[in-house]
Amino acid sequence: MNEAQGKEEILVVVSKLKAYVRSQSGMNTSGNVAPALSDMIRRLCDEAIEKARAAGRKTVMDRDFVSTTGEDE
């Protein structure tokens, strides 16, 4: 996958996202939600990648996604 594909590819399973929203709220999910959520996931992943690099690791871990409120590492 090249960089252009990664920026536009949907990173969530849309059917599962829609099913979750419906089961939790009875609401429908707009077609614009999956791309917006994918952008948010990309930003979170980019931040986690930087945390792993800063820690000298080559593996992104769950703790790299924890906010900087003093709860991580």
Secondary structure, 3 states (H helix, E strand, C coil): CCHHHHHHCCCCCHHHHHHHHHHHHCCCCCCCHHHHHHHHHHHHHHHHHHHHHHCCCCCCCHHHHCCCCCCCC
